């Protein structure tokens, strides 16, 4: 198997699933590791930060717990 096929198999699940069992067993381990996370873990992650509840993140001007509301300033600066 060529290096391009190995990389494609790591990145493209549909291509990887199209390989025979023997071909898949010969693939080296993906250097990025296992990319599978539980639904419970995924539900606690938002925009690269962990959701922690009211009073953290969000809009510091209003106390809004929604981390997508970043304030009135430009570039996410609060209260400018």
N, C-alpha and C positions, 0 to 999 in steps of 0.2 A: 504494500500500500504506500502511495506517495505521501510526502509531507503535506501537500495540499489536501489530500483526501483525509488525512488524520486531523488536520486543523478543521476542515469542514465538518467532520464527524463530531468533533468537540463542540462546535458552534451551532450546528444544524440538526436538531432532533429528528426531523423528518428523514434527512439523509442517513443519520446514524441508525434509525430504525429500519431503513431499507437494506442495510448490510446483513450479510448472513451471520448466524450465531458465531461461526468460526472467525469471521472478520472482526466482529465486535470484541471477541475474547483476545484478539491480538492488538487491540488499540492500547497505546500507553495511557496511563492515568492522566487525566486533564490537569495541567499544572495549576489551574485556578482552584482545584479541589471540587468537592461536591457543592453544587449550587442549589440544592433543594432545601427549602425552609418550610416549617409547619405553618398551617393557616393561622394558628394562634400567634406565632412569632410575627408573621406578616401583618396582622391586625394591629400590632403595637408600634409599627414603624411608619413614620410619615415624613417624607421629604428628607430622608437621611438622619432624622432625629427621632428619638423615642417619645411617644406621646406620654405625658405625665399628668395631665388633668388641668383643672382650673388653677389660675394663679401663676402659671409658668408659660413662657413663650407668648404667642399671640400679640395682641395690641396692648402695649404698656400704657397707652393713654386711656383706654377704657376698661382694662382688665379682661377684655374678650379672650377666652381660652383658646379660640381658634387660631392655630399657628399659621394659617394662610393669611390672616389679617395682620400686616406687619407695621402698621402705624401710618401717620399722615405724611411723613417726609419722603424724600426721594431715595431710591436704592434700599428701601426697607428700614430707613432710619426712623426711630420713634419720635414723635412729638416735635419734629422740626418745623 
